[in-house]
Amino acid sequence: MPVHADIAAAAPTGPAPTDLATTGPTVSVIVPVHNTRRYLDRSLGSVFAQTMDQRRIEVIAVDDGSTDDSAQWLAEQARSHPNLTVLRRPASGGAGRPRNIGLDRATGDYVFFLDSDDRLGAAALCRLTQMAERHGSDIVYGRIVGADGRAAPIDLRTTSAGVSVFDSPVYWSLAAYKLFRRSFLEQHRLRFVEGRLLAEDLPFGITALLRAEVVSVVADYDCYYLHGRDDNSNASRQDMDWCDYLDYIGTVLAGVAAEVPPGEDRDKLMVRHFHGEILMPFAAPYLARDTAGRQAMAAAARPLVERYLTDRVLAALPPRLRLRAHCLRTGLDDELTAVVRADTETAPAPAHIDADGRVYAGYPYFRDPRRTIPDACYDLTDRLVLSQRLTRLHWVAGVLHLSGTATLPELGGDTVEILLHRDGTEHRVRAHCTDGTWHATLDPATAADGGPLPDGTWDLKIAATAHGTGPTAAHAVRREAWLIPQHDPALRPRAVDRGPIGPARATLFRSPPHGRLQLELGPDGGRTGGTPPRPL
């Protein structure tokens, strides 16, 4: 059976358990299937290619009334994979019912929900169950990777035995694709909403996260590959009755409010829901409606905004959503349409920079005396973060060459500099910019403002400055960020010339724990004491 290239070579590792017949499966993988035959080799193939012994994996595929060849393919695979159970039911209109059917049949200690168009990393189930067994986890998140034009909902960067729902990114991914302790699901009688194409997993995911005692994260391995479909048929991309959808979201959020009292913690959760379910329809689906349809959508969303949009939630939203929420709350339907159109059909105008350094997004009606939209709805000053990547670094005849991208969202970046920091001293090296990319040369003989760079460990940062346009052209905004290599190039320590103060041995490091780039100059280019950094 053909499988994806990166799992084709996977094979079970380690000694085979001897008591599998009596202990039962470690994990049940539940796969709802509906007309996804073209993706099943990739999806189910990734389960059959796990490094975990297949006798420890129970696979339950529930065909939800497919009319393509999915049912035949599943039946054929069941003949060659004894750990695969295939169930067939009439179409139910969403993934909720087949997941529930699979959950009722599951016998594993843990349950993992895999969508039939996605796939697992080869060691995903091994890594996730090991984390759960080691720390008593009720839920384990694995690192999610977007593929085929579909983005991951969150970027999990830190592996952790236990995280807080309120102070980590896990609540931003409420979809089913994660590992659950099955006894935990049964204890709380958790099941999916049935008959809904979109957001059927929200109540399940929310309740599970809020009631779990231990939520763990495996971030150092790509566990789940979230694929887009080439025919744009993912459930999240389907058109629907958005007024009915918003009414449904109202019932979901009422459940959140029942679990979490008003205050800072609830607001943190509501920020995620305003980003997602409440304001998500106010884009292309909203513009596709006529005037009456748009007004109906706004009327369906308004009660949610009135109930859950606190000042703290509003301030935490980016300007594009802050403006939508303000227009919904105040009944500015025409202004709402103009804001949605500005970043859906075209693009916002250039940002406005005040003399005091405040930056305002270039959406319609900014400081329009005929409207009453406050400046705070447009303010993006505190959200303006330098977006940058260090894409290449290499030595040429004792000179370090660095290249990358750097921009200030909404503004661009007129000038870019490399900054060298050590013990309160800063030196700047100007970069050359072309079409959003930059290139800088760092010569240890001249990097200290034209003079040689002294011995020591130098932290490398990048700074970008953007200027306003039109009346605000004289005003500028500057932001800095640490240089963090995207890859680990094989750069060895080398001798460099520093003119009058003599040669030095130069070594590049990625300092733990965040991998920030450092340059050390000295007689031997090595460190004394402490935890050794990672040399490049």
MOTA-V131300 format. One record per residue. N is the residue number from 1. RES is the residue in one small letter. PSI is psi in whole degrees, -180 to 180 (* if undefined). OMEGA is omega in whole degrees, -180 to 180 (999 if undefined). D_FIRST is the distance of its C-alpha to the first C-alpha in whole Angstrom. Layout:
BEGIN
{{N & RES & PSI & OMEGA & D_FIRST} {N & RES & PSI & OMEGA & D_FIRST}}
END
This chain:
BEGIN
{{1 & m & 127 & -179 & 0} {2 & p & 140 & 177 & 4} {3 & v & 172 & -178 & 6} {4 & h & 149 & -171 & 10} {5 & a & -39 & -174 & 12} {6 & d & -3 & 176 & 14} {7 & i & -5 & -176 & 12} {8 & a & -31 & -177 & 10} {9 & a & -2 & -176 & 13} {10 & a & 143 & 178 & 14} {11 & a & 152 & 179 & 14} {12 & p & 139 & -180 & 17} {13 & t & 158 & 178 & 20} {14 & g & 169 & -178 & 24} {15 & p & 144 & 179 & 25} {16 & a & 135 & 177 & 23} {17 & p & 151 & -177 & 26} {18 & t & -11 & -175 & 28} {19 & d & 28 & -176 & 29} {20 & l & -32 & -177 & 26} {21 & a & -28 & -178 & 26} {22 & t & -25 & -176 & 30} {23 & t & -23 & -178 & 29} {24 & g & 176 & -176 & 26} {25 & p & 150 & 174 & 23} {26 & t & -41 & -175 & 24} {27 & v & 139 & 173 & 23} {28 & s & 123 & 177 & 21} {29 & v & 118 & -176 & 19} {30 & i & 125 & -175 & 20} {31 & v & 106 & 172 & 18} {32 & p & 136 & -175 & 20} {33 & v & 129 & 173 & 18} {34 & h & 104 & 177 & 20} {35 & n & 46 & -180 & 19} {36 & t & 32 & -178 & 16} {37 & r & -40 & -176 & 13} {38 & r & -16 & -179 & 13} {39 & y & -5 & -172 & 13} {40 & l & -34 & 176 & 11} {41 & d & -41 & -180 & 7} {42 & r & -46 & -173 & 10} {43 & s & -63 & 179 & 12} {44 & l & -33 & 177 & 10} {45 & g & -35 & 179 & 8} {46 & s & -27 & 177 & 11} {47 & v & -44 & -180 & 12} {48 & f & -20 & -179 & 10} {49 & a & 14 & -180 & 11} {50 & q & 148 & 176 & 14} {51 & t & -21 & 175 & 17} {52 & m & 142 & 178 & 19} {53 & d & 131 & -177 & 18} {54 & q & -24 & 178 & 16} {55 & r & -16 & 177 & 19} {56 & r & -1 & -177 & 21} {57 & i & 124 & 172 & 18} {58 & e & 125 & 180 & 19} {59 & v & 124 & 179 & 17} {60 & i & 109 & 178 & 18} {61 & a & 124 & -179 & 17} {62 & v & 108 & 179 & 20} {63 & d & 117 & -174 & 20} {64 & d & 66 & 175 & 23} {65 & g & 38 & 180 & 24} {66 & s & 145 & 177 & 21} {67 & t & 3 & 174 & 22} {68 & d & -150 & -178 & 19} {69 & d & 17 & -177 & 16} {70 & s & -46 & -176 & 15} {71 & a & -42 & 180 & 16} {72 & q & -42 & 180 & 14} {73 & w & -44 & -179 & 11} {74 & l & -42 & 180 & 12} {75 & a & -40 & 179 & 14} {76 & e & -42 & 180 & 11} {77 & q & -33 & -179 & 9} {78 & a & -27 & 180 & 13} {79 & r & -26 & -178 & 13} {80 & s & -5 & 179 & 10} {81 & h & 97 & -176 & 11} {82 & p & -17 & 179 & 15} {83 & n & 5 & 180 & 16} {84 & l & 123 & 173 & 15} {85 & t & 130 & -180 & 18} {86 & v & 126 & 177 & 18} {87 & l & 142 & -180 & 21} {88 & r & 131 & -180 & 22} {89 & r & 160 & 175 & 25} {90 & p & 154 & -180 & 27} {91 & a & 134 & -176 & 27} {92 & s & -9 & 177 & 29} {93 & g & 10 & 179 & 30} {94 & g & 175 & -177 & 28} {95 & a & -10 & -174 & 26} {96 & g & -51 & -177 & 29} {97 & r & -49 & 179 & 29} {98 & p & -34 & 176 & 25} {99 & r & -42 & 180 & 25} {100 & n & -40 & 178 & 28} {101 & i & -45 & 178 & 27} {102 & g & -40 & -179 & 24} {103 & l & -37 & 178 & 27} {104 & d & -28 & -179 & 29} {105 & r & -13 & -172 & 26} {106 & a & 144 & 177 & 25} {107 & t & -1 & -179 & 26} {108 & g & 160 & 175 & 25} {109 & d & -32 & -179 & 28} {110 & y & 161 & 179 & 27} {111 & v & 136 & 172 & 25} {112 & f & 132 & 179 & 23} {113 & f & 116 & -179 & 22} {114 & l & 126 & 175 & 19} {115 & d & 147 & -171 & 19} {116 & s & -2 & 174 & 16} {117 & d & 4 & 179 & 17} {118 & d & -175 & 179 & 17} {119 & r & 164 & 179 & 15} {120 & l & 148 & 166 & 16} {121 & g & 152 & -170 & 17} {122 & a & -33 & -178 & 16} {123 & a & 16 & -173 & 19} {124 & a & -53 & -176 & 20} {125 & l & -37 & 177 & 20} {126 & c & -48 & -178 & 22} {127 & r & -42 & -177 & 25} {128 & l & -45 & -179 & 25} {129 & t & -34 & 176 & 26} {130 & q & -42 & 177 & 28} {131 & m & -45 & -178 & 30} {132 & a & -42 & -179 & 31} {133 & e & -35 & -177 & 32} {134 & r & -33 & -171 & 34} {135 & h & 7 & 179 & 36} {136 & g & 37 & -174 & 36} {137 & s & 140 & 170 & 34} {138 & d & -33 & 180 & 34} {139 & i & 139 & 174 & 32} {140 & v & 122 & 174 & 30} {141 & y & 138 & 171 & 29} {142 & g & 155 & 179 & 26} {143 & r & 133 & -177 & 27} {144 & i & 135 & -180 & 25} {145 & v & 128 & 176 & 24} {146 & g & 149 & -179 & 24} {147 & a & 153 & 177 & 22} {148 & d & 44 & 175 & 22} {149 & g & 3 & 179 & 26} {150 & r & 131 & -176 & 26} {151 & a & 149 & 173 & 28} {152 & a & 141 & -178 & 28} {153 & p & -29 & 179 & 31} {154 & i & 157 & 178 & 32} {155 & d & 97 & 180 & 32} {156 & l & 118 & -175 & 32} {157 & r & -17 & -174 & 34} {158 & t & 120 & 175 & 35} {159 & t & 134 & -176 & 33} {160 & s & 138 & 178 & 36} {161 & a & -28 & -179 & 36} {162 & g & 127 & 180 & 38} {163 & v & 159 & 176 & 39} {164 & s & 138 & 177 & 41} {165 & v & -31 & -174 & 40} {166 & f & -15 & -176 & 43} {167 & d & 29 & 176 & 43} {168 & s & 168 & -178 & 40} {169 & p & 2 & -171 & 37} {170 & v & -32 & -178 & 35} {171 & y & -16 & 180 & 37} {172 & w & -5 & 173 & 35} {173 & s & 98 & -178 & 32} {174 & l & 3 & 180 & 32} {175 & a & 167 & -170 & 29} {176 & a & -17 & -170 & 27} {177 & y & 80 & 175 & 24} {178 & k & 173 & -178 & 26} {179 & l & 133 & 178 & 26} {180 & f & 143 & 170 & 29} {181 & r & 123 & -173 & 31} {182 & r & -37 & 179 & 30} {183 & s & -31 & 177 & 34} {184 & f & -44 & 179 & 35} {185 & l & -40 & -179 & 34} {186 & e & -37 & 179 & 35} {187 & q & -39 & -177 & 38} {188 & h & 8 & 176 & 39} {189 & r & 47 & -176 & 37} {190 & l & 126 & 176 & 35} {191 & r & 164 & -177 & 33} {192 & f & 152 & 171 & 32} {193 & v & 136 & -177 & 34} {194 & e & 148 & 174 & 33} {195 & g & 9 & 178 & 33} {196 & r & 138 & -179 & 33} {197 & l & -33 & -175 & 30} {198 & l & 138 & 175 & 32} {199 & a & 22 & 178 & 33} {200 & e & -20 & -178 & 32} {201 & d & -2 & -178 & 31} {202 & l & -55 & -178 & 34} {203 & p & -39 & 178 & 37} {204 & f & -52 & -177 & 34} {205 & g & -40 & -180 & 33} {206 & i & -51 & -177 & 37} {207 & t & -41 & 180 & 38} {208 & a & -47 & -179 & 36} {209 & l & -41 & -176 & 37} {210 & l & -22 & -179 & 41} {211 & r & -10 & -179 & 41} {212 & a & 141 & 176 & 38} {213 & e & -35 & -180 & 40} {214 & v & 119 & 174 & 38} {215 & v & 121 & -176 & 35} {216 & s & 164 & -178 & 34} {217 & v & 130 & 170 & 32} {218 & v & 102 & -175 & 29} {219 & a & -6 & -177 & 30} {220 & d & 17 & 176 & 29} {221 & y & 137 & 179 & 25} {222 & d & 99 & -173 & 23} {223 & c & -41 & -171 & 22} {224 & y & 126 & 179 & 21} {225 & y & 114 & -177 & 20} {226 & l & 106 & -172 & 21} {227 & h & 140 & 166 & 20} {228 & g & 158 & 178 & 22} {229 & r & 143 & -177 & 21} {230 & d & -13 & 176 & 22} {231 & d & 13 & 179 & 24} {232 & n & 34 & -176 & 26} {233 & s & 12 & 173 & 25} {234 & n & 146 & -178 & 25} {235 & a & -35 & -177 & 27} {236 & s & -10 & -178 & 29} {237 & r & 5 & -177 & 30} {238 & q & 150 & 174 & 31} {239 & d & 159 & -177 & 35} {240 & m & 180 & 175 & 37} {241 & d & 97 & -172 & 40} {242 & w & -27 & 176 & 41} {243 & c & -43 & 176 & 44} {244 & d & -40 & 179 & 42} {245 & y & -46 & -179 & 40} {246 & l & -35 & 175 & 43} {247 & d & -41 & 178 & 44} {248 & y & -42 & 179 & 41} {249 & i & -33 & 176 & 41} {250 & g & -39 & 178 & 45} {251 & t & -35 & 178 & 44} {252 & v & -46 & -178 & 41} {253 & l & -28 & 174 & 44} {254 & a & -35 & 175 & 47} {255 & g & -39 & 176 & 44} {256 & v & -46 & -179 & 44} {257 & a & -32 & 178 & 48} {258 & a & -29 & -178 & 48} {259 & e & -32 & -173 & 46} {260 & v & 119 & -179 & 48} {261 & p & 162 & 179 & 52} {262 & p & 146 & 180 & 53} {263 & g & -167 & -174 & 53} {264 & e & -42 & -178 & 51} {265 & d & -45 & 179 & 48} {266 & r & -40 & -180 & 48} {267 & d & -38 & 178 & 49} {268 & k & -40 & 179 & 46} {269 & l & -39 & -178 & 43} {270 & m & -28 & 175 & 45} {271 & v & -43 & 178 & 44} {272 & r & -39 & -178 & 41} {273 & h & -31 & 174 & 41} {274 & f & -40 & 174 & 43} {275 & h & -42 & -173 & 41} {276 & g & -93 & -165 & 38} {277 & e & -40 & -172 & 39} {278 & i & -47 & -174 & 43} {279 & l & -10 & -180 & 43} {280 & m & -41 & -179 & 39} {281 & p & -16 & -175 & 40} {282 & f & 68 & 178 & 43} {283 & a & -130 & -180 & 42} {284 & a & -41 & 178 & 40} {285 & p & -37 & 179 & 40} {286 & y & -45 & -179 & 44} {287 & l & -24 & -180 & 45} {288 & a & -14 & 180 & 43} {289 & r & 157 & 171 & 46} {290 & d & -179 & -176 & 49} {291 & t & -44 & -179 & 52} {292 & a & -39 & 179 & 52} {293 & g & -39 & 178 & 49} {294 & r & -42 & 179 & 49} {295 & q & -36 & 178 & 52} {296 & a & -41 & 177 & 50} {297 & m & -44 & 179 & 47} {298 & a & -41 & 180 & 50} {299 & a & -33 & 179 & 52} {300 & a & -33 & -179 & 48} {301 & a & -26 & -172 & 48} {302 & r & -42 & 179 & 51} {303 & p & -34 & 178 & 52} {304 & l & -40 & 179 & 49} {305 & v & -45 & -179 & 51} {306 & e & -34 & -175 & 54} {307 & r & -35 & -168 & 53} {308 & y & -7 & -178 & 50} {309 & l & 87 & 173 & 51} {310 & t & 168 & 177 & 54} {311 & d & -36 & -180 & 55} {312 & r & -40 & 178 & 53} {313 & v & -45 & -179 & 50} {314 & l & -44 & -179 & 51} {315 & a & -27 & -178 & 52} {316 & a & -11 & -179 & 49} {317 & l & 150 & 174 & 47} {318 & p & 161 & -177 & 47} {319 & p & -39 & -177 & 49} {320 & r & -34 & 177 & 47} {321 & l & -34 & 178 & 46} {322 & r & -43 & 179 & 50} {323 & l & -42 & 177 & 51} {324 & r & -48 & -178 & 49} {325 & a & -42 & 179 & 50} {326 & h & -44 & -180 & 54} {327 & c & -38 & 177 & 54} {328 & l & -44 & -177 & 52} {329 & r & -34 & -176 & 55} {330 & t & 4 & 176 & 58} {331 & g & 26 & -179 & 57} {332 & l & 76 & -174 & 57} {333 & d & -42 & 180 & 55} {334 & d & -41 & 179 & 56} {335 & e & -37 & 177 & 55} {336 & l & -45 & 179 & 52} {337 & t & -42 & -180 & 51} {338 & a & -39 & 179 & 52} {339 & v & -46 & 180 & 50} {340 & v & -43 & -179 & 47} {341 & r & -33 & -176 & 47} {342 & a & -34 & -179 & 48} {343 & d & 9 & 176 & 45} {344 & t & -48 & -178 & 43} {345 & e & -30 & -180 & 44} {346 & t & -123 & 176 & 46} {347 & a & 148 & 178 & 46} {348 & p & 156 & 175 & 49} {349 & a & 166 & 178 & 52} {350 & p & 147 & 179 & 53} {351 & a & 155 & 179 & 54} {352 & h & 130 & 179 & 57} {353 & i & 122 & 176 & 59} {354 & d & 165 & -180 & 62} {355 & a & -27 & -179 & 65} {356 & d & 6 & 178 & 64} {357 & g & -2 & 175 & 60} {358 & r & 142 & -177 & 59} {359 & v & 135 & -177 & 56} {360 & y & 133 & -179 & 55} {361 & a & 147 & -174 & 52} {362 & g & 52 & 178 & 53} {363 & y & 163 & -178 & 53} {364 & p & 150 & 172 & 55} {365 & y & 17 & 176 & 59} {366 & f & 123 & -179 & 59} {367 & r & 33 & 174 & 63} {368 & d & 118 & -176 & 63} {369 & p & -16 & -179 & 67} {370 & r & -8 & 178 & 66} {371 & r & 166 & -179 & 63} {372 & t & 41 & 179 & 63} {373 & i & 118 & -175 & 60} {374 & p & 152 & 177 & 60} {375 & d & -33 & -176 & 60} {376 & a & -27 & 179 & 57} {377 & c & -24 & -178 & 55} {378 & y & -13 & -170 & 54} {379 & d & 121 & 177 & 55} {380 & l & 14 & -175 & 52} {381 & t & -50 & -176 & 54} {382 & d & -10 & 179 & 52} {383 & r & -2 & -175 & 49} {384 & l & 104 & -178 & 49} {385 & v & 137 & 179 & 47} {386 & l & 121 & 176 & 46} {387 & s & 115 & -173 & 43} {388 & q & 156 & 175 & 42} {389 & r & 136 & 171 & 39} {390 & l & 108 & -172 & 40} {391 & t & -21 & -179 & 38} {392 & r & 142 & 170 & 39} {393 & l & 137 & -180 & 42} {394 & h & 156 & 179 & 43} {395 & w & 140 & 172 & 47} {396 & v & 109 & 178 & 49} {397 & a & 47 & 176 & 52} {398 & g & 7 & 178 & 52} {399 & v & 131 & -179 & 52} {400 & l & 124 & 177 & 49} {401 & h & 130 & 180 & 47} {402 & l & 141 & 178 & 45} {403 & s & 154 & 178 & 43} {404 & g & -165 & 176 & 42} {405 & t & 150 & 179 & 42} {406 & a & 130 & 177 & 44} {407 & t & 152 & 172 & 46} {408 & l & 111 & -177 & 48} {409 & p & 139 & -177 & 46} {410 & e & -15 & -174 & 48} {411 & l & -36 & -172 & 50} {412 & g & -142 & 179 & 49} {413 & g & 110 & -175 & 50} {414 & d & -38 & -179 & 53} {415 & t & 145 & 179 & 54} {416 & v & 137 & 178 & 51} {417 & e & 148 & 169 & 53} {418 & i & 130 & -178 & 51} {419 & l & 136 & 175 & 53} {420 & l & 122 & -177 & 54} {421 & h & 138 & 172 & 55} {422 & r & 121 & 174 & 57} {423 & d & 46 & 177 & 60} {424 & g & -3 & 179 & 61} {425 & t & 139 & 178 & 61} {426 & e & 134 & 173 & 59} {427 & h & 148 & -177 & 59} {428 & r & 138 & 177 & 57} {429 & v & 118 & -177 & 55} {430 & r & 137 & 177 & 55} {431 & a & 155 & 176 & 52} {432 & h & 128 & -175 & 51} {433 & c & 139 & 176 & 49} {434 & t & 117 & 175 & 48} {435 & d & 48 & 175 & 46} {436 & g & -7 & 176 & 45} {437 & t & 154 & -179 & 44} {438 & w & 156 & 176 & 46} {439 & h & 131 & -180 & 47} {440 & a & 148 & 175 & 50} {441 & t & 125 & -178 & 51} {442 & l & 105 & -180 & 52} {443 & d & 112 & -179 & 55} {444 & p & -20 & 180 & 56} {445 & a & -19 & -175 & 60} {446 & t & 2 & -172 & 60} {447 & a & -21 & -179 & 58} {448 & a & 70 & 179 & 61} {449 & d & 42 & 179 & 63} {450 & g & -13 & -180 & 63} {451 & g & 177 & -178 & 64} {452 & p & 146 & 180 & 62} {453 & l & 123 & -177 & 60} {454 & p & 165 & 176 & 61} {455 & d & 154 & 176 & 59} {456 & g & -179 & 179 & 57} {457 & t & 122 & -176 & 54} {458 & w & 126 & 173 & 53} {459 & d & 138 & -180 & 51} {460 & l & 128 & 177 & 49} {461 & k & 170 & 176 & 49} {462 & i & 143 & 178 & 49} {463 & a & 137 & 177 & 51} {464 & a & 140 & 179 & 51} {465 & t & 132 & 178 & 54} {466 & a & 142 & 178 & 54} {467 & h & 154 & 178 & 57} {468 & g & 177 & 177 & 58} {469 & t & 161 & 178 & 59} {470 & g & -130 & -177 & 62} {471 & p & -21 & -178 & 64} {472 & t & 19 & -176 & 62} {473 & a & -26 & -178 & 62} {474 & a & -12 & -178 & 64} {475 & h & 149 & -176 & 62} {476 & a & 156 & 177 & 59} {477 & v & 138 & -178 & 56} {478 & r & 137 & 176 & 55} {479 & r & 150 & 180 & 52} {480 & e & 158 & 176 & 51} {481 & a & 156 & 176 & 47} {482 & w & 143 & 173 & 46} {483 & l & 122 & -180 & 44} {484 & i & 112 & -180 & 41} {485 & p & 141 & 177 & 39} {486 & q & -26 & -179 & 35} {487 & h & 171 & 179 & 34} {488 & d & 87 & 178 & 35} {489 & p & 151 & -178 & 37} {490 & a & 83 & 179 & 38} {491 & l & 122 & 180 & 42} {492 & r & 154 & 174 & 44} {493 & p & 148 & -178 & 48} {494 & r & 158 & 177 & 50} {495 & a & 136 & 178 & 54} {496 & v & 151 & -180 & 55} {497 & d & 133 & 177 & 59} {498 & r & 30 & 175 & 61} {499 & g & -124 & -171 & 64} {500 & p & -24 & -178 & 67} {501 & i & 5 & 172 & 65} {502 & g & 173 & -177 & 64} {503 & p & 165 & 176 & 60} {504 & a & 163 & 174 & 57} {505 & r & 123 & -176 & 54} {506 & a & 131 & 179 & 51} {507 & t & 131 & 175 & 48} {508 & l & 138 & -179 & 46} {509 & f & 155 & 164 & 44} {510 & r & 112 & -174 & 42} {511 & s & 136 & 177 & 44} {512 & p & 155 & 1 & 43} {513 & p & -5 & -170 & 42} {514 & h & -3 & 177 & 41} {515 & g & 27 & 180 & 40} {516 & r & 144 & -176 & 43} {517 & l & 132 & 177 & 45} {518 & q & 149 & 176 & 48} {519 & l & 124 & 178 & 50} {520 & e & 130 & 177 & 52} {521 & l & 136 & 178 & 55} {522 & g & -179 & -179 & 57} {523 & p & -36 & -178 & 58} {524 & d & -4 & 178 & 55} {525 & g & 17 & -178 & 53} {526 & g & 163 & -178 & 52} {527 & r & 157 & 177 & 52} {528 & t & 120 & 177 & 55} {529 & g & 165 & 178 & 54} {530 & g & -179 & 180 & 51} {531 & t & 126 & -178 & 48} {532 & p & 134 & 177 & 46} {533 & p & 176 & -179 & 44} {534 & r & 114 & -178 & 41} {535 & p & 150 & 177 & 42} {536 & l & * & 999 & 41}}
END
